Structures are given as C-alpha cells and as structure tokens.
Amino acid sequence: MPADSPTIAQQARAVYWQRVKRLTLLLLFAWFLLTFGILFFARELARFTLFGWPFSFYMAAQGMVLMYLLIVACHAWCMRRLDRILKDDISHGC
C-alpha cells in the first residue's frame, strides 16, 4: 500500500467531518429561517391567538426558545449517532 493513501480510519474521519459540517449548516439554516420567519411575519402572525395572547407574542416569548431547544436536542441526537457510526467504522476497519 502506498504511503500517501489514506487509511480506513482517516477515510471514516473525513466522511464523519463532512456529515458534521452538513448537519451544522442544515441546523444553522433552520435556525435562521425560524428566527427570520417569525420576526418578519410577526404582524401577520398577530392575527392568531393562543391562550388569549397574539401568536407572535407567544412565539417571541416562549415558542422560539422551545424551537431553539429542539434544534439543540436534534444536534445532540444526530451527533451521538454520528459518533457511534464513526466508532464502529474505525473499530471494524482497523
């Protein structure tokens, strides 16, 4: 095997980091769309009420925080899954 060819572990790490970057960009895009969408359409969302409050107020006060928490939980779950995949790929490949 040539000295400059990547090992299985190096290839697995490269795929891992590609997936991590893709996941991070996807979740950052979701964060941006959520934040921008709620703020941009706040007047239109104020027409709807939830528990007696305008929906835009509810989203700004409570809903956005819950959505951000959901994004963080999704990131943690996906990263745990990717870490397990990388560990399995490295242990089976070496």
Backbone atoms as SQL, in Angstrom:
CREATE TABLE atoms (id INTEGER PRIMARY KEY, chain TEXT, resi INTEGER, resn TEXT, atom TEXT, x REAL, y REAL, z REAL);
INSERT INTO atoms VALUES
  (1, 'A', 1, 'MET', 'N', 0.854, -1.178, 0.000),
  (2, 'A', 1, 'MET', 'CA', 0.000, 0.000, 0.000),
  (3, 'A', 1, 'MET', 'C', 0.896, 1.235, 0.000),
  (4, 'A', 2, 'PRO', 'N', 0.646, 2.198, -0.904),
  (5, 'A', 2, 'PRO', 'CA', 1.454, 3.414, -0.935),
  (6, 'A', 2, 'PRO', 'C', 1.322, 4.189, 0.374),
  (7, 'A', 3, 'ALA', 'N', 2.385, 4.900, 0.711),
  (8, 'A', 3, 'ALA', 'CA', 2.436, 5.628, 1.988),
  (9, 'A', 3, 'ALA', 'C', 1.460, 6.796, 2.027),
  (10, 'A', 4, 'ASP', 'N', 1.113, 7.361, 0.867),
  (11, 'A', 4, 'ASP', 'CA', 0.245, 8.533, 0.865),
  (12, 'A', 4, 'ASP', 'C', -1.244, 8.199, 0.757),
  (13, 'A', 5, 'SER', 'N', -1.612, 6.929, 0.657),
  (14, 'A', 5, 'SER', 'CA', -3.032, 6.587, 0.582),
  (15, 'A', 5, 'SER', 'C', -3.638, 6.613, 1.989),
  (16, 'A', 6, 'PRO', 'N', -4.857, 7.156, 2.107),
  (17, 'A', 6, 'PRO', 'CA', -5.473, 7.267, 3.434),
  (18, 'A', 6, 'PRO', 'C', -5.901, 5.906, 3.976),
  (19, 'A', 7, 'THR', 'N', -5.789, 5.775, 5.285),
  (20, 'A', 7, 'THR', 'CA', -6.221, 4.545, 5.926),
  (21, 'A', 7, 'THR', 'C', -7.744, 4.563, 6.052),
  (22, 'A', 8, 'ILE', 'N', -8.287, 3.435, 6.479),
  (23, 'A', 8, 'ILE', 'CA', -9.738, 3.340, 6.664),
  (24, 'A', 8, 'ILE', 'C', -10.189, 4.313, 7.740),
  (25, 'A', 9, 'ALA', 'N', -9.385, 4.448, 8.802),
  (26, 'A', 9, 'ALA', 'CA', -9.734, 5.372, 9.887),
  (27, 'A', 9, 'ALA', 'C', -9.743, 6.813, 9.384),
  (28, 'A', 10, 'GLN', 'N', -8.777, 7.166, 8.561),
  (29, 'A', 10, 'GLN', 'CA', -8.734, 8.524, 8.014),
  (30, 'A', 10, 'GLN', 'C', -9.915, 8.781, 7.085),
  (31, 'A', 11, 'GLN', 'N', -10.271, 7.788, 6.293),
  (32, 'A', 11, 'GLN', 'CA', -11.424, 7.941, 5.412),
  (33, 'A', 11, 'GLN', 'C', -12.711, 8.071, 6.221),
  (34, 'A', 12, 'ALA', 'N', -12.833, 7.282, 7.279),
  (35, 'A', 12, 'ALA', 'CA', -14.021, 7.363, 8.133),
  (36, 'A', 12, 'ALA', 'C', -14.114, 8.735, 8.793),
  (37, 'A', 13, 'ARG', 'N', -12.987, 9.267, 9.248),
  (38, 'A', 13, 'ARG', 'CA', -12.989, 10.595, 9.864),
  (39, 'A', 13, 'ARG', 'C', -13.354, 11.683, 8.855),
  (40, 'A', 14, 'ALA', 'N', -12.881, 11.539, 7.625),
  (41, 'A', 14, 'ALA', 'CA', -13.209, 12.521, 6.593),
  (42, 'A', 14, 'ALA', 'C', -14.716, 12.515, 6.302),
  (43, 'A', 15, 'VAL', 'N', -15.306, 11.343, 6.208),
  (44, 'A', 15, 'VAL', 'CA', -16.752, 11.238, 5.982),
  (45, 'A', 15, 'VAL', 'C', -17.501, 11.799, 7.182),
  (46, 'A', 16, 'TYR', 'N', -17.011, 11.496, 8.385),
  (47, 'A', 16, 'TYR', 'CA', -17.624, 11.998, 9.617),
  (48, 'A', 16, 'TYR', 'C', -17.663, 13.524, 9.615),
  (49, 'A', 17, 'TRP', 'N', -16.527, 14.160, 9.335),
  (50, 'A', 17, 'TRP', 'CA', -16.487, 15.629, 9.361),
  (51, 'A', 17, 'TRP', 'C', -17.328, 16.241, 8.252),
  (52, 'A', 18, 'GLN', 'N', -17.431, 15.581, 7.123),
  (53, 'A', 18, 'GLN', 'CA', -18.311, 16.064, 6.058),
  (54, 'A', 18, 'GLN', 'C', -19.763, 16.040, 6.527),
  (55, 'A', 19, 'ARG', 'N', -20.159, 14.967, 7.211),
  (56, 'A', 19, 'ARG', 'CA', -21.526, 14.873, 7.724),
  (57, 'A', 19, 'ARG', 'C', -21.775, 15.877, 8.845),
  (58, 'A', 20, 'VAL', 'N', -20.767, 16.101, 9.697),
  (59, 'A', 20, 'VAL', 'CA', -20.907, 17.083, 10.780),
  (60, 'A', 20, 'VAL', 'C', -21.101, 18.482, 10.197),
  (61, 'A', 21, 'LYS', 'N', -20.312, 18.831, 9.198),
  (62, 'A', 21, 'LYS', 'CA', -20.455, 20.145, 8.559),
  (63, 'A', 21, 'LYS', 'C', -21.826, 20.302, 7.911),
  (64, 'A', 22, 'ARG', 'N', -22.287, 19.251, 7.232),
  (65, 'A', 22, 'ARG', 'CA', -23.592, 19.301, 6.586),
  (66, 'A', 22, 'ARG', 'C', -24.714, 19.462, 7.628),
  (67, 'A', 23, 'LEU', 'N', -24.630, 18.724, 8.720),
  (68, 'A', 23, 'LEU', 'CA', -25.621, 18.827, 9.790),
  (69, 'A', 23, 'LEU', 'C', -25.612, 20.222, 10.407),
  (70, 'A', 24, 'THR', 'N', -24.426, 20.740, 10.668),
  (71, 'A', 24, 'THR', 'CA', -24.310, 22.077, 11.264),
  (72, 'A', 24, 'THR', 'C', -24.901, 23.134, 10.342),
  (73, 'A', 25, 'LEU', 'N', -24.596, 23.063, 9.074),
  (74, 'A', 25, 'LEU', 'CA', -25.154, 24.033, 8.126),
  (75, 'A', 25, 'LEU', 'C', -26.672, 23.911, 8.022),
  (76, 'A', 26, 'LEU', 'N', -27.174, 22.693, 8.030),
  (77, 'A', 26, 'LEU', 'CA', -28.618, 22.479, 7.959),
  (78, 'A', 26, 'LEU', 'C', -29.319, 23.068, 9.181),
  (79, 'A', 27, 'LEU', 'N', -28.775, 22.821, 10.363),
  (80, 'A', 27, 'LEU', 'CA', -29.400, 23.338, 11.581),
  (81, 'A', 27, 'LEU', 'C', -29.250, 24.853, 11.704),
  (82, 'A', 28, 'LEU', 'N', -28.136, 25.403, 11.244),
  (83, 'A', 28, 'LEU', 'CA', -27.997, 26.863, 11.228),
  (84, 'A', 28, 'LEU', 'C', -28.987, 27.499, 10.261),
  (85, 'A', 29, 'PHE', 'N', -29.220, 26.841, 9.138),
  (86, 'A', 29, 'PHE', 'CA', -30.207, 27.335, 8.179),
  (87, 'A', 29, 'PHE', 'C', -31.608, 27.284, 8.775),
  (88, 'A', 30, 'ALA', 'N', -31.913, 26.194, 9.492),
  (89, 'A', 30, 'ALA', 'CA', -33.218, 26.081, 10.163),
  (90, 'A', 30, 'ALA', 'C', -33.358, 27.174, 11.222),
  (91, 'A', 31, 'TRP', 'N', -32.305, 27.416, 11.982),
  (92, 'A', 31, 'TRP', 'CA', -32.316, 28.478, 12.992),
  (93, 'A', 31, 'TRP', 'C', -32.583, 29.834, 12.340),
  (94, 'A', 32, 'PHE', 'N', -31.886, 30.115, 11.247),
  (95, 'A', 32, 'PHE', 'CA', -32.062, 31.393, 10.559),
  (96, 'A', 32, 'PHE', 'C', -33.482, 31.534, 10.023),
  (97, 'A', 33, 'LEU', 'N', -33.986, 30.497, 9.359),
  (98, 'A', 33, 'LEU', 'CA', -35.343, 30.569, 8.817),
  (99, 'A', 33, 'LEU', 'C', -36.376, 30.756, 9.912),
  (100, 'A', 34, 'LEU', 'N', -36.218, 30.060, 11.002),
  (101, 'A', 34, 'LEU', 'CA', -37.143, 30.182, 12.120),
  (102, 'A', 34, 'LEU', 'C', -37.123, 31.600, 12.686),
  (103, 'A', 35, 'THR', 'N', -35.950, 32.105, 12.966),
  (104, 'A', 35, 'THR', 'CA', -35.829, 33.446, 13.544),
  (105, 'A', 35, 'THR', 'C', -36.317, 34.510, 12.573),
  (106, 'A', 36, 'PHE', 'N', -35.845, 34.459, 11.358),
  (107, 'A', 36, 'PHE', 'CA', -36.228, 35.460, 10.367),
  (108, 'A', 36, 'PHE', 'C', -37.721, 35.374, 10.065),
  (109, 'A', 37, 'GLY', 'N', -38.236, 34.161, 9.905),
  (110, 'A', 37, 'GLY', 'CA', -39.648, 33.988, 9.561),
  (111, 'A', 37, 'GLY', 'C', -40.584, 34.527, 10.631),
  (112, 'A', 38, 'ILE', 'N', -40.306, 34.233, 11.886),
  (113, 'A', 38, 'ILE', 'CA', -41.165, 34.706, 12.974),
  (114, 'A', 38, 'ILE', 'C', -41.091, 36.217, 13.094),
  (115, 'A', 39, 'LEU', 'N', -39.901, 36.777, 13.003),
  (116, 'A', 39, 'LEU', 'CA', -39.761, 38.228, 13.138),
  (117, 'A', 39, 'LEU', 'C', -40.328, 38.975, 11.928),
  (118, 'A', 40, 'PHE', 'N', -40.098, 38.440, 10.750),
  (119, 'A', 40, 'PHE', 'CA', -40.559, 39.116, 9.539),
  (120, 'A', 40, 'PHE', 'C', -42.088, 39.090, 9.423),
  (121, 'A', 41, 'PHE', 'N', -42.682, 37.982, 9.820),
  (122, 'A', 41, 'PHE', 'CA', -44.126, 37.839, 9.693),
  (123, 'A', 41, 'PHE', 'C', -44.856, 38.059, 11.023),
  (124, 'A', 42, 'ALA', 'N', -44.274, 38.796, 11.935),
  (125, 'A', 42, 'ALA', 'CA', -44.871, 39.000, 13.261),
  (126, 'A', 42, 'ALA', 'C', -46.241, 39.666, 13.167),
  (127, 'A', 43, 'ARG', 'N', -46.400, 40.653, 12.312),
  (128, 'A', 43, 'ARG', 'CA', -47.699, 41.329, 12.198),
  (129, 'A', 43, 'ARG', 'C', -48.781, 40.390, 11.684),
  (130, 'A', 44, 'GLU', 'N', -48.434, 39.576, 10.708),
  (131, 'A', 44, 'GLU', 'CA', -49.411, 38.627, 10.182),
  (132, 'A', 44, 'GLU', 'C', -49.746, 37.548, 11.210),
  (133, 'A', 45, 'LEU', 'N', -48.744, 37.129, 11.982),
  (134, 'A', 45, 'LEU', 'CA', -48.971, 36.100, 12.995),
  (135, 'A', 45, 'LEU', 'C', -49.761, 36.629, 14.186),
  (136, 'A', 46, 'ALA', 'N', -49.779, 37.947, 14.370),
  (137, 'A', 46, 'ALA', 'CA', -50.507, 38.539, 15.497),
  (138, 'A', 46, 'ALA', 'C', -52.024, 38.378, 15.340),
  (139, 'A', 47, 'ARG', 'N', -52.477, 38.069, 14.147),
  (140, 'A', 47, 'ARG', 'CA', -53.918, 37.850, 13.928),
  (141, 'A', 47, 'ARG', 'C', -54.423, 36.615, 14.672),
  (142, 'A', 48, 'PHE', 'N', -53.562, 35.646, 14.850),
  (143, 'A', 48, 'PHE', 'CA', -53.944, 34.409, 15.527),
  (144, 'A', 48, 'PHE', 'C', -53.676, 34.552, 17.020),
  (145, 'A', 49, 'THR', 'N', -54.505, 33.919, 17.816),
  (146, 'A', 49, 'THR', 'CA', -54.293, 33.958, 19.263),
  (147, 'A', 49, 'THR', 'C', -54.062, 32.547, 19.794),
  (148, 'A', 50, 'LEU', 'N', -53.300, 32.482, 20.846),
  (149, 'A', 50, 'LEU', 'CA', -53.010, 31.227, 21.516),
  (150, 'A', 50, 'LEU', 'C', -53.083, 31.492, 23.011),
  (151, 'A', 51, 'PHE', 'N', -54.049, 30.892, 23.667),
  (152, 'A', 51, 'PHE', 'CA', -54.291, 31.101, 25.095),
  (153, 'A', 51, 'PHE', 'C', -54.532, 32.581, 25.413),
  (154, 'A', 52, 'GLY', 'N', -55.180, 33.277, 24.498),
  (155, 'A', 52, 'GLY', 'CA', -55.518, 34.679, 24.719),
  (156, 'A', 52, 'GLY', 'C', -54.434, 35.669, 24.345),
  (157, 'A', 53, 'TRP', 'N', -53.290, 35.207, 23.924),
  (158, 'A', 53, 'TRP', 'CA', -52.195, 36.089, 23.536),
  (159, 'A', 53, 'TRP', 'C', -52.007, 36.021, 22.021),
  (160, 'A', 54, 'PRO', 'N', -51.542, 37.111, 21.417),
  (161, 'A', 54, 'PRO', 'CA', -51.221, 37.039, 19.983),
  (162, 'A', 54, 'PRO', 'C', -50.135, 35.987, 19.740),
  (163, 'A', 55, 'PHE', 'N', -50.274, 35.259, 18.657),
  (164, 'A', 55, 'PHE', 'CA', -49.328, 34.179, 18.356),
  (165, 'A', 55, 'PHE', 'C', -47.904, 34.694, 18.226),
  (166, 'A', 56, 'SER', 'N', -47.723, 35.874, 17.653),
  (167, 'A', 56, 'SER', 'CA', -46.373, 36.421, 17.506),
  (168, 'A', 56, 'SER', 'C', -45.742, 36.689, 18.869),
  (169, 'A', 57, 'PHE', 'N', -46.522, 37.181, 19.831),
  (170, 'A', 57, 'PHE', 'CA', -46.002, 37.403, 21.174),
  (171, 'A', 57, 'PHE', 'C', -45.627, 36.071, 21.821),
  (172, 'A', 58, 'TYR', 'N', -46.503, 35.088, 21.663),
  (173, 'A', 58, 'TYR', 'CA', -46.228, 33.769, 22.232),
  (174, 'A', 58, 'TYR', 'C', -44.946, 33.189, 21.645),
  (175, 'A', 59, 'MET', 'N', -44.778, 33.302, 20.331),
  (176, 'A', 59, 'MET', 'CA', -43.581, 32.756, 19.691),
  (177, 'A', 59, 'MET', 'C', -42.332, 33.494, 20.147),
  (178, 'A', 60, 'ALA', 'N', -42.429, 34.810, 20.308),
  (179, 'A', 60, 'ALA', 'CA', -41.262, 35.578, 20.744),
  (180, 'A', 60, 'ALA', 'C', -40.920, 35.270, 22.195),
  (181, 'A', 61, 'ALA', 'N', -41.954, 35.099, 23.039),
  (182, 'A', 61, 'ALA', 'CA', -41.712, 34.897, 24.461),
  (183, 'A', 61, 'ALA', 'C', -41.397, 33.448, 24.817),
  (184, 'A', 62, 'GLN', 'N', -42.073, 32.490, 24.207),
  (185, 'A', 62, 'GLN', 'CA', -41.931, 31.092, 24.604),
  (186, 'A', 62, 'GLN', 'C', -41.561, 30.166, 23.443),
  (187, 'A', 63, 'GLY', 'N', -42.229, 30.332, 22.342),
  (188, 'A', 63, 'GLY', 'CA', -42.097, 29.386, 21.238),
  (189, 'A', 63, 'GLY', 'C', -40.720, 29.324, 20.627),
  (190, 'A', 64, 'MET', 'N', -40.081, 30.473, 20.467),
  (191, 'A', 64, 'MET', 'CA', -38.750, 30.484, 19.855),
  (192, 'A', 64, 'MET', 'C', -37.749, 29.751, 20.746),
  (193, 'A', 65, 'VAL', 'N', -37.860, 29.957, 22.052),
  (194, 'A', 65, 'VAL', 'CA', -36.956, 29.274, 22.968),
  (195, 'A', 65, 'VAL', 'C', -37.144, 27.767, 22.863),
  (196, 'A', 66, 'LEU', 'N', -38.376, 27.320, 22.780),
  (197, 'A', 66, 'LEU', 'CA', -38.641, 25.886, 22.628),
  (198, 'A', 66, 'LEU', 'C', -38.123, 25.359, 21.291),
  (199, 'A', 67, 'MET', 'N', -38.257, 26.146, 20.242),
  (200, 'A', 67, 'MET', 'CA', -37.746, 25.726, 18.934),
  (201, 'A', 67, 'MET', 'C', -36.219, 25.646, 18.939),
  (202, 'A', 68, 'TYR', 'N', -35.562, 26.599, 19.596),
  (203, 'A', 68, 'TYR', 'CA', -34.104, 26.554, 19.694),
  (204, 'A', 68, 'TYR', 'C', -33.662, 25.343, 20.503),
  (205, 'A', 69, 'LEU', 'N', -34.406, 25.038, 21.554),
  (206, 'A', 69, 'LEU', 'CA', -34.100, 23.854, 22.352),
  (207, 'A', 69, 'LEU', 'C', -34.264, 22.589, 21.511),
  (208, 'A', 70, 'LEU', 'N', -35.275, 22.558, 20.662),
  (209, 'A', 70, 'LEU', 'CA', -35.473, 21.434, 19.764),
  (210, 'A', 70, 'LEU', 'C', -34.306, 21.290, 18.783),
  (211, 'A', 71, 'ILE', 'N', -33.795, 22.405, 18.284),
  (212, 'A', 71, 'ILE', 'CA', -32.648, 22.371, 17.376),
  (213, 'A', 71, 'ILE', 'C', -31.418, 21.819, 18.099),
  (214, 'A', 72, 'VAL', 'N', -31.186, 22.264, 19.329),
  (215, 'A', 72, 'VAL', 'CA', -30.049, 21.769, 20.108),
  (216, 'A', 72, 'VAL', 'C', -30.206, 20.277, 20.392),
  (217, 'A', 73, 'ALA', 'N', -31.407, 19.840, 20.751),
  (218, 'A', 73, 'ALA', 'CA', -31.651, 18.420, 21.016),
  (219, 'A', 73, 'ALA', 'C', -31.433, 17.595, 19.750),
  (220, 'A', 74, 'CYS', 'N', -31.875, 18.097, 18.619),
  (221, 'A', 74, 'CYS', 'CA', -31.664, 17.405, 17.347),
  (222, 'A', 74, 'CYS', 'C', -30.169, 17.290, 17.046),
  (223, 'A', 75, 'HIS', 'N', -29.424, 18.356, 17.296),
  (224, 'A', 75, 'HIS', 'CA', -27.974, 18.340, 17.078),
  (225, 'A', 75, 'HIS', 'C', -27.311, 17.306, 17.978),
  (226, 'A', 76, 'ALA', 'N', -27.677, 17.270, 19.248),
  (227, 'A', 76, 'ALA', 'CA', -27.081, 16.312, 20.182),
  (228, 'A', 76, 'ALA', 'C', -27.402, 14.876, 19.769),
  (229, 'A', 77, 'TRP', 'N', -28.661, 14.620, 19.381),
  (230, 'A', 77, 'TRP', 'CA', -29.055, 13.272, 18.981),
  (231, 'A', 77, 'TRP', 'C', -28.308, 12.828, 17.724),
  (232, 'A', 78, 'CYS', 'N', -28.239, 13.722, 16.731),
  (233, 'A', 78, 'CYS', 'CA', -27.556, 13.376, 15.474),
  (234, 'A', 78, 'CYS', 'C', -26.053, 13.196, 15.690),
  (235, 'A', 79, 'MET', 'N', -25.454, 14.028, 16.536),
  (236, 'A', 79, 'MET', 'CA', -24.019, 13.895, 16.789),
  (237, 'A', 79, 'MET', 'C', -23.715, 12.588, 17.529),
  (238, 'A', 80, 'ARG', 'N', -24.561, 12.215, 18.467),
  (239, 'A', 80, 'ARG', 'CA', -24.355, 10.939, 19.167),
  (240, 'A', 80, 'ARG', 'C', -24.417, 9.791, 18.175),
  (241, 'A', 81, 'ARG', 'N', -25.361, 9.872, 17.264),
  (242, 'A', 81, 'ARG', 'CA', -25.498, 8.830, 16.238),
  (243, 'A', 81, 'ARG', 'C', -24.269, 8.791, 15.323),
  (244, 'A', 82, 'LEU', 'N', -23.806, 9.971, 14.889),
  (245, 'A', 82, 'LEU', 'CA', -22.612, 10.029, 14.040),
  (246, 'A', 82, 'LEU', 'C', -21.373, 9.529, 14.774),
  (247, 'A', 83, 'ASP', 'N', -21.251, 9.851, 16.056),
  (248, 'A', 83, 'ASP', 'CA', -20.107, 9.378, 16.840),
  (249, 'A', 83, 'ASP', 'C', -20.101, 7.854, 16.935),
  (250, 'A', 84, 'ARG', 'N', -21.271, 7.254, 17.137),
  (251, 'A', 84, 'ARG', 'CA', -21.351, 5.795, 17.190),
  (252, 'A', 84, 'ARG', 'C', -20.969, 5.171, 15.853),
  (253, 'A', 85, 'ILE', 'N', -21.428, 5.779, 14.775),
  (254, 'A', 85, 'ILE', 'CA', -21.088, 5.271, 13.444),
  (255, 'A', 85, 'ILE', 'C', -19.587, 5.345, 13.219),
  (256, 'A', 86, 'LEU', 'N', -18.963, 6.464, 13.594),
  (257, 'A', 86, 'LEU', 'CA', -17.523, 6.615, 13.411),
  (258, 'A', 86, 'LEU', 'C', -16.774, 5.579, 14.254),
  (259, 'A', 87, 'LYS', 'N', -17.187, 5.406, 15.481),
  (260, 'A', 87, 'LYS', 'CA', -16.533, 4.429, 16.367),
  (261, 'A', 87, 'LYS', 'C', -16.630, 3.033, 15.775),
  (262, 'A', 88, 'ASP', 'N', -17.803, 2.669, 15.250),
  (263, 'A', 88, 'ASP', 'CA', -17.970, 1.346, 14.645),
  (264, 'A', 88, 'ASP', 'C', -17.122, 1.203, 13.393),
  (265, 'A', 89, 'ASP', 'N', -17.086, 2.235, 12.549),
  (266, 'A', 89, 'ASP', 'CA', -16.300, 2.178, 11.321),
  (267, 'A', 89, 'ASP', 'C', -14.811, 2.027, 11.621),
  (268, 'A', 90, 'ILE', 'N', -14.327, 2.754, 12.618),
  (269, 'A', 90, 'ILE', 'CA', -12.899, 2.680, 12.939),
  (270, 'A', 90, 'ILE', 'C', -12.563, 1.334, 13.573),
  (271, 'A', 91, 'SER', 'N', -13.419, 0.858, 14.486),
  (272, 'A', 91, 'SER', 'CA', -13.107, -0.405, 15.167),
  (273, 'A', 91, 'SER', 'C', -13.199, -1.614, 14.208),
  (274, 'A', 92, 'HIS', 'N', -14.102, -1.565, 13.233),
  (275, 'A', 92, 'HIS', 'CA', -14.232, -2.677, 12.296),
  (276, 'A', 92, 'HIS', 'C', -13.227, -2.587, 11.155),
  (277, 'A', 93, 'GLY', 'N', -12.729, -1.375, 10.889),
  (278, 'A', 93, 'GLY', 'CA', -11.850, -1.213, 9.763),
  (279, 'A', 93, 'GLY', 'C', -10.382, -1.422, 10.069),
  (280, 'A', 94, 'CYS', 'N', -10.000, -1.343, 11.322),
  (281, 'A', 94, 'CYS', 'CA', -8.578, -1.458, 11.668),
  (282, 'A', 94, 'CYS', 'C', -8.189, -2.858, 12.045);
